[in-house]
Amino acid sequence: MDRKERNEKIELYGRGYDLLKAVLAEVPQEAMKFKPAPTEWSVHEIIIHIADSESNAALRARKLIAEPGRTLMGYDQDVWANVLDYHEHNLEDALEVTRLARKTTYELLKKQPDEVFSHSVVHPEYEAPYTFEKWIELYSAHIPGHIEQIQNNMKLWKAQK
């Protein structure tokens, strides 16, 4: 990934929270806990997942910057959603966690010299080294991917009404 592409992805990462808030403005309260299928997440669960994931992403970025070569913590997102009972979590708190994790990490990313983006760490879910490029690819697309999921949930909820 060249500098231009990396910067574009970092800018997309920086806009993630605003994109999420815009799509959530279109979701009625009564649709928040609708699950398209028993094994799929509701919009509420998606928001809580995003907060947990963004918290982990912020820590992973810092590990990539400050401790290249070290090992990251993995986690099973479906286990977290079930065991942590995501429907009982506060949405506004989760959104604030997401906002702050994104804001502070975006600001940190913009200040890094080019050589930092060649760092890698060990990720328990990947055999190959987990590069900063991989992190940027995953997390610049994370919220946009969940926006599609939210929009799909809304289509299914409306069709069921």
For each residue, the residues with C-beta under 8 A, 3 or more apart:
1: 5 6 9 133 136 137
2: 5 6
3: 6 7 114
4: 7 8
5: 1 2 8 9
6: 1 2 3 9 10 117 133 136
7: 3 4 10 11
8: 4 5 11 12
9: 1 5 6 12 13 136 137 140
10: 6 7 13 14 106 109 110 136 140
11: 7 8 14 15
12: 8 9 15 16 140 141 144
13: 9 10 16 102 105 106 109 136 139 140
14: 10 11 102 106 110
15: 11 12 18 19
16: 12 13 19 20 102 140 142 143 144
17: 20 21 95 98 99 102 103 143
18: 15 21 22
19: 15 16 22 23 143 144 147
20: 16 17 23 24 47 50 95 98 143 146 147
21: 17 18 24 25 95
22: 18 19 25 26
23: 19 20 26 27 147 150 151
24: 20 21 27 43 47 95 150
25: 21 22
26: 22 23 154
27: 23 24 31 32 43 150 154
28: 31 32
29: 32
30:
31: 27 28 34 43 153 154 157
32: 27 28 29 42 43 44 91
33: 42 43 44 87
34: 31 42 43 153 156 157 160
35: 38 40 41 42 45
36: 40 152 153 156 157
37: 40
38: 35
39:
40: 35 36 37 153
41: 35 45 46 49 81 86 149
42: 32 33 34 35 45 46 87 153
43: 24 27 31 32 33 34 46 47 150 153 154
44: 32 33 47 48 86 87 89 91
45: 35 41 42 48 49 81 86 87
46: 41 42 43 49 50 146 149 150 153
47: 20 24 43 44 50 51 91 94 95 98
48: 44 45 51 52 81 84 86 89 91 94
49: 41 45 46 52 53 77 80 81 86 146
50: 20 46 47 53 54 94 98 142 143 146
51: 47 48 54 55 89 93 94 95 97 98 101
52: 48 49 55 56 75 77 80 84
53: 49 50 56 57 77 142
54: 50 51 57 58 97 98 101 102 139 142
55: 51 52 58 59 97 101
56: 52 53 59 60 73 75
57: 53 54 60 61 101 105 135 138 139 142
58: 54 55 61 62 101 104 105
59: 55 56 62 63 73
60: 56 57 63 64 72 121 135
61: 57 58 64 65 105 108 109 132 135 139
62: 58 59 65 66 105 108
63: 59 60 66 67 70 72 121
64: 60 61 67 68 116 119 120 121 132 135
65: 61 62 68 108 112 116 119
66: 62 63
67: 63 64 70 121
68: 64 65 119 120 121
69: 120 121 122
70: 63 67 121 122
71: 121 122 123 124
72: 60 63 121 122 123 124 130
73: 56 59 124
74: 123 124 125
75: 52 56 79 80
76: 79 80
77: 49 52 53 80 81
78: 81 82
79: 75 76 82 83
80: 49 52 75 76 77 83 84 86
81: 41 45 48 49 77 78 84 86
82: 78 79 85
83: 79 80
84: 48 52 80 81 89
85: 82 88 89
86: 41 44 45 48 49 80 81 89
87: 33 42 44 45
88: 85
89: 44 48 51 84 85 86 93 94
90: 93 94
91: 32 44 47 48 94 95
92: 95 96
93: 51 89 90 96 97
94: 47 48 50 51 89 90 91 97 98
95: 17 20 21 24 47 51 91 92 98 99
96: 92 93 99 100
97: 51 54 55 93 94 100 101
98: 17 20 47 50 51 54 94 95 101 102
99: 17 95 96 102 103
100: 96 97 103 104
101: 51 54 55 57 58 97 98 104 105
102: 13 14 16 17 54 98 99 105 106
103: 17 99 100 106 107
104: 58 100 101 107 108
105: 13 57 58 61 62 101 102 108 109
106: 10 13 14 102 103 109 110
107: 103 104 110 111
108: 61 62 65 104 105 111 112
109: 10 13 61 105 106 112
110: 10 14 106 107
111: 107 108
112: 65 108 109 116 117
113: 116
114: 3 117 118
115: 118
116: 64 65 112 113 119 132
117: 6 112 114 132 133 136
118: 114 115 131 132
119: 64 65 68 116 131 132
120: 64 68 69 129 130 131 132
121: 60 63 64 67 68 69 70 71 72 129 130
122: 69 70 71 72 129 130
123: 71 72 74 126 130
124: 71 72 73 74
125: 74
126: 123 129 130 134
127:
128:
129: 120 121 122 126
130: 72 120 121 122 123 126 134 135
131: 118 119 120 134 135
132: 61 64 116 117 118 119 120 135 136
133: 1 6 117 136 137
134: 126 130 131 137 138
135: 57 60 61 64 130 131 132 138 139
136: 1 6 9 10 13 117 132 133 139 140
137: 1 9 133 134 140 141
138: 57 134 135 141 142
139: 13 54 57 61 135 136 142
140: 9 10 12 13 16 136 137 144
141: 12 137 138 144 145
142: 16 50 53 54 57 138 139 145 146
143: 16 17 19 20 50 146 147
144: 12 16 19 140 141 147 148
145: 141 142 148 149
146: 20 46 49 50 142 143 149 150
147: 19 20 23 143 144 150 151
148: 144 145 151 152
149: 41 46 145 146 152 153
150: 23 24 27 43 46 146 147 153 154
151: 23 147 148 154 155
152: 36 148 149 155 156
153: 31 34 36 40 42 43 46 149 150 156 157
154: 26 27 31 43 150 151 157 158
155: 151 152 158 159
156: 34 36 152 153 159 160
157: 31 34 36 153 154 160 161
158: 154 155 161
159: 155 156
160: 34 156 157
161: 157 158
